[in-house]
Amino acid sequence: MRTSKRSFFPSKEGKFNEWQLGVCKQCVADAAVWKLNAEMMTQFKNLSALANTLYIANADTAKKNKETRLYKDATFKALKEFIRNVLYPTLKANSLVADVDLVLMGFPSRGFTAHEPIPVPEEVPVLTTDVGKHHGITVYAGLKQKTHLTDSQRRSGIYGFKLKYLVDGETVWQELTSTSLKHTITFPAEYEGKHVEFIAAWVNPRLQEGPWSDTVKALIN
């Protein structure tokens, strides 16, 4: 499997899609044995399925357009961030996952098999939003000037934040995890003019949540 020089992902989009589907299938099959976090697996399965659906749809020249391409690109980016920043570190830190399994799935080999206890975050994130172009909204966990966690935050157990959002007219909250202090979500064109609510909580490397923030609303343009 050929990968890009800067990551372990296959460099071709089609190969990456095939690879991520295989990784997801493997994780689902061994989730009980590896005792993988149920919420993390739900997020992975949802992102994986959506990425595959959009990849197939954009392969149809009669259906694809700029909007569908942007939505697909944003979904692939979110999936790669999730695999790189959440899934792989979780698998690597899990002593129940054999090193050979990591390598067979296409991940780099780990250099350790155990980890120390990690505190659960006690802080409450303060959310702000920026409404951008192409129906995108950027959510910041903290000050907009800061996009990376501080050493103090990491020492307190903060690994990233879990973000949940609900669009007007929908009943199921969507969720994702980011290890940056900001995350941009690109919504479908038909969501234009709708409000979306956001809440967030800091998480540690095991995705254990701290207290949830107040709700913040934004309008999709």
Secondary structure, DSSP 4 states (H G I P E B T S, - for coil): --B-TTSSSBSSHHHHHHHHHHHHHHHHHHHHHHT--HHHHHHHHHHHHHHHHHHHHHT-TTT--HHHHHHHHHHHHHHHHHIIIIIHHHHHH-TTS-HHHHHHTTPPPPS-S-----PPP-----EEEEE-STTEEEEEES-TT--S--HHHHHTT--EEEEEEEETT--S-EEEEESSSEEEEEPPGGGTT-EEEEEEEEE-TT--EEEEPPPEEEE--
